[in-house]
Structures are given as C-alpha cells and as structure tokens.
Amino acid sequence: GLLGEMRAAAVRPNTALYNALISASEHNWPQAVSFFETMRRAELRPDVVSYTALISALLANQEVDRALKVLRSMDERGCKRDRVLYDTTLKGLGGTPR
C-alpha cells in the first residue's frame, strides 16, 4: 500500500498523512483503528484531528462504545478537545440508538 511505498522511498509518514488515511477509512473502522495505532507505534502523537477522524469512523459504523473509549482516552493522553470534535461526536451519536 501507500505506507509501504513511502517507506521504500525513505519518506517518513507524518501526522497529517495518517489523519488523511484515518479519514479515508470512515467506512472501514478496523482499518481506521489500524492506521491510528500504526501512527502511535511510529512515535507520532495523534492530534485532535486524528481523534476526530477515528471517532467519526467508529460512529459511522455504530461502534459507539469504542468511540466513547477513544474520546475518554484523549484526556489521558493530554489531547484537548475542540468544537469540531464535539460536533462530530454529537452528530454521530444522534443517529445511533443508545
């Protein structure tokens, strides 16, 4: 895939690239989680955009408990929430039976 090609070319992926990959995986939440975890293993710090994209992917696939766990983990990791995150989360929860 793209990450393999980048590594072969000695191009180090950055947070912005991982954010784009997570966002592009909205309809494949396991892939979104995988990109998020790969980013963390690469010692890149997920930012609020990373968390928002992952939460959006989880909620789009009715993975409410996982999404709320990710939301709570932001505090533990020192990542501040923003308006876009709250809007995305509330929108995603609005269409999910709870």
LOZA-361724 format. One record per residue: residue number from 1; residue in three letters; x, y, z of N, C-alpha, C, O, CB in turn. Coordinates in steps of 0.001 Angstrom, whole numbers, always signed. Glycine has a CB too. Example, Ala and Ser with C-alpha at 12.3 -4.5 7.8 and 13.67 -1.06 7.14 Angstrom:
BEGIN
resi; resn; n.xx; n.yy; n.zz; ca.xx; ca.yy; ca.zz; c.xx; c.yy; c.zz; o.xx; o.yy; o.zz; cb.xx; cb.yy; cb.zz
1; ALA; +13190; -5690; +7800; +12300; -4500; +7800; +13200; -3300; +7800; +14236; -3319; +8465; +11308; -4473; +9046
2; SER; +12850; -2250; +7080; +13670; -1060; +7140; +12900; +30; +7870; +13409; +1138; +8039; +14084; -598; +5725
//
This chain:
BEGIN
resi; resn; n.xx; n.yy; n.zz; ca.xx; ca.yy; ca.zz; c.xx; c.yy; c.zz; o.xx; o.yy; o.zz; cb.xx; cb.yy; cb.zz
1; GLY; +812; -1192; +0; +0; +0; +0; +850; +1248; +0; +2068; +1211; -176; -921; +2; +1181
2; LEU; +170; +2339; +201; +809; +3655; +182; +1903; +3777; +1235; +2984; +4292; +951; -228; +4740; +395
3; LEU; +1628; +3307; +2448; +2647; +3412; +3503; +3893; +2611; +3156; +5011; +3065; +3399; +2082; +2932; +4842
4; GLY; +3712; +1432; +2593; +4854; +621; +2182; +5681; +1310; +1114; +6911; +1297; +1166; +4386; -725; +1677
5; GLU; +5005; +1912; +147; +5710; +2646; -910; +6499; +3816; -332; +7631; +4077; -740; +4717; +3153; -1967
6; MET; +5887; +4521; +629; +6569; +5658; +1235; +7810; +5192; +1998; +8871; +5811; +1915; +5615; +6422; +2174
7; ARG; +7663; +4102; +2736; +8817; +3589; +3488; +9926; +3152; +2534; +11103; +3399; +2794; +8394; +2405; +4394
8; ALA; +9550; +2495; +1417; +10543; +2044; +441; +11293; +3228; -166; +12463; +3110; -531; +9870; +1223; -667
9; ALA; +10616; +4360; -270; +11240; +5564; -820; +11897; +6412; +274; +12332; +7536; +23; +10200; +6397; -1571
10; ALA; +11962; +5865; +1478; +12569; +6550; +2624; +11847; +7853; +2970; +12465; +8803; +3451; +14037; +6838; +2340
11; VAL; +10539; +7892; +2723; +9720; +9042; +3086; +8977; +8676; +4365; +8229; +7699; +4395; +8720; +9440; +1927
12; ARG; +9177; +9442; +5399; +8541; +9147; +6682; +7147; +9770; +6724; +7005; +10987; +6602; +9407; +9669; +7859
13; PRO; +6123; +8941; +6897; +4760; +9478; +7021; +4659; +10395; +8244; +5332; +10174; +9250; +3725; +8323; +7127
14; ASN; +3819; +11415; +8150; +3626; +12322; +9270; +2174; +12258; +9759; +1356; +11521; +9210; +4002; +13765; +8867
15; THR; +1875; +13024; +10777; +537; +13017; +11367; -525; +13399; +10343; -1597; +12793; +10321; +477; +13971; +12559
16; ALA; -257; +14379; +9503; -1239; +14809; +8502; -1590; +13668; +7545; -2753; +13504; +7176; -701; +16014; +7710
17; LEU; -601; +12889; +7148; -869; +11757; +6256; -1735; +10723; +6966; -2720; +10237; +6410; +452; +11112; +5776
18; TYR; -1357; +10389; +8207; -2164; +9417; +8948; -3584; +9924; +9162; -4535; +9146; +9084; -1514; +9104; +10297
19; ASN; -3740; +11208; +9428; -5089; +11768; +9587; -5906; +11573; +8315; -7086; +11229; +8377; -5016; +13265; +9944
20; ALA; -5278; +11793; +7165; -5966; +11598; +5892; -6340; +10131; +5694; -7432; +9825; +5217; -5090; +12083; +4729
21; LEU; -5436; +9229; +6059; -5722; +7793; +5914; -6853; +7355; +6838; -7708; +6562; +6443; -4463; +6965; +6204
22; ILE; -6857; +7867; +8062; -7930; +7535; +9003; -9257; +8065; +8468; -10262; +7354; +8486; -7634; +8123; +10416
23; SER; -9265; +9293; +7999; -10494; +9889; +7450; -10998; +9112; +6244; -12203; +8917; +6083; -10251; +11349; +7057
24; ALA; -10085; +8673; +5407; -10466; +7929; +4205; -10998; +6538; +4534; -11597; +5883; +3681; -9279; +7813; +3265
25; SER; -10783; +6092; +5752; -11217; +4753; +6179; -12530; +4796; +6950; -12825; +3879; +7717; -10141; +4102; +7039
26; GLU; -13308; +5832; +6758; -14532; +6011; +7543; -15478; +4815; +7462; -16152; +4498; +8442; -15254; +7249; +7081
27; HIS; -15537; +4153; +6319; -16466; +3027; +6179; -15801; +1685; +6467; -16390; +629; +6237; -17055; +3010; +4781
28; ASN; -14577; +1734; +6968; -13839; +523; +7334; -13159; +800; +8672; -11951; +1031; +8734; -12784; +115; +6219
29; TRP; -13961; +772; +9747; -13429; +1188; +11041; -12218; +376; +11505; -11332; +952; +12136; -14507; +1095; +12071
30; PRO; -12127; -938; +11227; -10901; -1633; +11652; -9648; -1050; +10983; -8584; -987; +11598; -11009; -3131; +11332
31; GLN; -9782; -628; +9728; -8649; -12; +9033; -8303; +1329; +9668; -7127; +1652; +9836; -8963; +172; +7533
32; ALA; -9320; +2108; +10022; -9085; +3401; +10676; -8335; +3192; +11992; -7381; +3912; +12285; -10428; +4143; +10930
33; VAL; -8765; +2206; +12783; -8089; +1898; +14047; -6647; +1466; +13777; -5730; +1865; +14496; -8853; +788; +14823
34; SER; -6452; +661; +12754; -5112; +192; +12412; -4184; +1360; +12063; -3047; +1408; +12531; -5181; -793; +11240
35; PHE; -4664; +2293; +11248; -3847; +3467; +10909; -3524; +4286; +12160; -2399; +4760; +12322; -4575; +4350; +9869
36; PHE; -4511; +4451; +13043; -4310; +5205; +14283; -3230; +4544; +15131; -2327; +5216; +15629; -5631; +5310; +15082
37; GLU; -3322; +3239; +15293; -2338; +2505; +16096; -958; +2506; +15432; +61; +2609; +16116; -2810; +1061; +16321
38; THR; -926; +2392; +14118; +353; +2449; +13396; +1017; +3808; +13603; +2232; +3890; +13780; +142; +2179; +11884
39; MET; +226; +4858; +13580; +749; +6201; +13811; +1375; +6283; +15200; +2466; +6830; +15356; -367; +7258; +13656
40; ARG; +698; +5750; +16196; +1230; +5795; +17570; +2506; +4961; +17686; +3456; +5371; +18353; +171; +5286; +18580
41; ARG; +2531; +3796; +17040; +3743; +2960; +17084; +4913; +3649; +16384; +6071; +3409; +16724; +3476; +1588; +16433
42; ALA; +4613; +4499; +15413; +5660; +5248; +14696; +6125; +6461; +15511; +6886; +7302; +15033; +5141; +5710; +13311
43; GLU; +5641; +6520; +16757; +6011; +7601; +17672; +5556; +8972; +17192; +6196; +9988; +17461; +7502; +7613; +17869
44; LEU; +4431; +8978; +16473; +3787; +10232; +16108; +2629; +10435; +17078; +1904; +9491; +17390; +3296; +10224; +14607
45; ARG; +2462; +11632; +17539; +1418; +11919; +18518; +112; +12282; +17803; +52; +13278; +17082; +1858; +13065; +19463
46; PRO; -929; +11474; +18006; -2217; +11827; +17408; -2682; +13187; +17930; -2538; +13492; +19114; -3279; +10737; +17712
47; ASP; -3241; +13995; +17034; -3770; +15293; +17436; -5297; +15229; +17439; -5883; +14171; +17212; -3262; +16421; +16488
48; VAL; -5920; +16349; +17693; -7382; +16366; +17771; -8010; +15949; +16437; -9096; +15370; +16426; -7879; +17767; +18174
49; VAL; -7350; +16232; +15328; -7857; +15807; +14021; -7816; +14285; +13909; -8739; +13677; +13367; -7036; +16452; +12879
50; SER; -6762; +13677; +14413; -6648; +12210; +14406; -7794; +11584; +15189; -8460; +10663; +14715; -5293; +11764; +15000
51; TYR; -8008; +12097; +16388; -9075; +11567; +17239; -10443; +11799; +16616; -11299; +10915; +16655; -9019; +12206; +18626
52; THR; -10657; +12964; +16049; -11948; +13269; +15428; -12221; +12313; +14271; -13332; +11801; +14136; -11982; +14731; +14932
53; ALA; -11220; +12072; +13444; -11386; +11170; +12303; -11686; +9750; +12770; -12546; +9078; +12201; -10128; +11180; +11422
54; LEU; -10981; +9291; +13801; -11209; +7940; +14308; -12591; +7812; +14934; -13298; +6836; +14681; -10135; +7567; +15328
55; ILE; -12976; +8776; +15739; -14305; +8752; +16360; -15385; +8793; +15297; -16389; +8089; +15411; -14477; +9929; +17336
56; SER; -15203; +9598; +14274; -16166; +9672; +13174; -16319; +8317; +12489; -17437; +7883; +12212; -15732; +10732; +12153
57; ALA; -15199; +7649; +12215; -15240; +6333; +11566; -15958; +5320; +12455; -16756; +4520; +11968; -13811; +5840; +11243
58; LEU; -15678; +5353; +13738; -16316; +4406; +14657; -17818; +4654; +14740; -18610; +3714; +14680; -15689; +4507; +16056
59; LEU; -18206; +5907; +14875; -19630; +6208; +14986; -20378; +5945; +13683; -21549; +5565; +13707; -19822; +7651; +15404
60; ALA; -19714; +6142; +12554; -20350; +5864; +11257; -20685; +4384; +11115; -21523; +3998; +10300; -19434; +6305; +10103
61; ASN; -20022; +3567; +11915; -20222; +2119; +11870; -20859; +1586; +13155; -20741; +402; +13472; -18893; +1417; +11624
62; GLN; -21530; +2468; +13886; -22252; +2125; +15109; -21370; +1495; +16195; -21853; +702; +17004; -23371; +1185; +14776
63; GLU; -20105; +1839; +16213; -19179; +1355; +17234; -19117; +2392; +18358; -18071; +2982; +18626; -17753; +1090; +16629
64; VAL; -20265; +2597; +19006; -20418; +3663; +19993; -19486; +3472; +21190; -18799; +4411; +21591; -21862; +3729; +20468
65; ASP; -19456; +2281; +21759; -18613; +2058; +22939; -17144; +2309; +22627; -16429; +2913; +23427; -18796; +633; +23462
66; ARG; -16698; +1847; +21467; -15303; +2094; +21075; -15053; +3599; +20902; -14022; +4115; +21334; -14964; +1337; +19757
67; ALA; -15996; +4291; +20274; -15838; +5734; +20051; -15747; +6484; +21377; -14913; +7376; +21530; -17008; +6283; +19215
68; LEU; -16598; +6126; +22331; -16568; +6798; +23635; -15286; +6475; +24398; -14773; +7316; +25135; -17789; +6394; +24470
69; LYS; -14775; +5272; +24225; -13499; +4907; +24853; -12364; +5760; +24275; -11500; +6236; +25012; -13197; +3393; +24647
70; VAL; -12375; +5949; +22957; -11361; +6791; +22306; -11482; +8223; +22811; -10475; +8872; +23096; -11512; +6747; +20759
71; LEU; -12712; +8714; +22920; -12942; +10073; +23408; -12363; +10244; +24808; -11684; +11235; +25078; -14445; +10400; +23408
72; ARG; -12619; +9302; +25691; -12080; +9367; +27055; -10551; +9286; +27061; -9899; +9916; +27894; -12665; +8234; +27909
73; SER; -9988; +8522; +26147; -8523; +8357; +26126; -7805; +9659; +25770; -6625; +9826; +26081; -8130; +7263; +25126
74; MET; -8508; +10567; +25128; -7885; +11848; +24783; -7394; +12562; +26032; -6302; +13130; +26043; -8873; +12742; +24018
75; ASP; -8197; +12532; +27075; -7818; +13209; +28321; -6566; +12584; +28912; -5662; +13284; +29368; -8967; +13153; +29342
76; GLU; -6525; +11248; +28899; -5373; +10530; +29446; -4100; +10855; +28674; -3006; +10847; +29238; -5627; +9022; +29424
77; ARG; -4244; +11138; +27395; -3075; +11402; +26551; -2808; +12894; +26368; -1923; +13280; +25605; -3262; +10754; +25195
78; GLY; -3567; +13724; +27064; -3306; +15157; +27030; -3689; +15851; +25738; -3121; +16891; +25405; -1885; +15392; +27285
79; CYS; -4640; +15297; +25005; -5092; +15921; +23756; -6380; +16699; +24029; -7376; +16128; +24476; -5318; +14844; +22634
80; LYS; -6352; +17980; +23764; -7512; +18833; +24034; -8579; +18670; +22960; -8285; +18583; +21768; -7085; +20299; +24128
81; ARG; -9802; +18632; +23412; -10957; +18537; +22512; -11259; +19908; +21922; -10954; +20936; +22526; -12200; +17980; +23258
82; ASP; -11864; +19911; +20733; -12262; +21175; +20128; -13712; +21087; +19653; -14359; +20049; +19788; -11323; +21541; +18953
83; ARG; -14198; +22166; +19107; -15595; +22245; +18667; -15906; +21223; +17576; -16978; +20617; +17585; -15909; +23651; +18161
84; VAL; -14991; +21028; +16648; -15219; +20067; +15558; -15368; +18659; +16121; -16221; +17894; +15670; -14059; +20113; +14531
85; LEU; -14552; +18318; +17091; -14654; +17005; +17726; -16023; +16834; +18371; -16687; +15816; +18175; -13542; +16820; +18773
86; TYR; -16442; +17837; +19144; -17750; +17741; +19796; -18872; +17665; +18760; -19787; +16854; +18902; -17974; +18942; +20732
87; ASP; -18813; +18494; +17728; -19842; +18465; +16684; -19906; +17097; +16008; -20989; +16556; +15785; -19571; +19556; +15636
88; THR; -18742; +16547; +15687; -18669; +15239; +15026; -19232; +14148; +15929; -19989; +13288; +15478; -17214; +14908; +14640
89; THR; -18864; +14187; +17189; -19323; +13174; +18134; -20826; +13268; +18338; -21522; +12254; +18294; -18599; +13321; +19473
90; LEU; -21329; +14467; +18560; -22775; +14625; +18773; -23576; +14236; +17537; -24630; +13609; +17646; -23098; +16067; +19161
91; LYS; -23077; +14606; +16371; -23752; +14223; +15127; -23765; +12703; +14985; -24792; +12115; +14646; -23057; +14872; +13903
92; GLY; -22625; +12074; +15246; -22540; +10630; +15138; -23412; +9899; +16135; -23996; +8865; +15813; -21135; +10199; +15307
93; LEU; -23505; +10426; +17341; -24347; +9801; +18366; -25830; +10031; +18089; -26673; +9224; +18478; -23988; +10343; +19751
94; GLY; -26138; +11125; +17420; -27537; +11451; +17130; -28228; +10402; +16271; -29437; +10202; +16386; -27617; +12786; +16442
95; GLY; -27480; +9743; +15425; -28062; +8734; +14547; -27884; +7324; +15055; -28168; +6360; +14343; -27467; +8843; +13191
96; THR; -27406; +7195; +16308; -27103; +5873; +16850; -28019; +5566; +18014; -28082; +6346; +18964; -25636; +5782; +17289
97; PRO; -28735; +4443; +17969; -29562; +4081; +19131; -28681; +3854; +20352; -27652; +3183; +20261; -30404; +2814; +18835
98; ARG; -29069; +4395; +21464; -28247; +4275; +22678; -29146; +4117; +23869; -28663; +3998; +24995; -27324; +5498; +22864
//
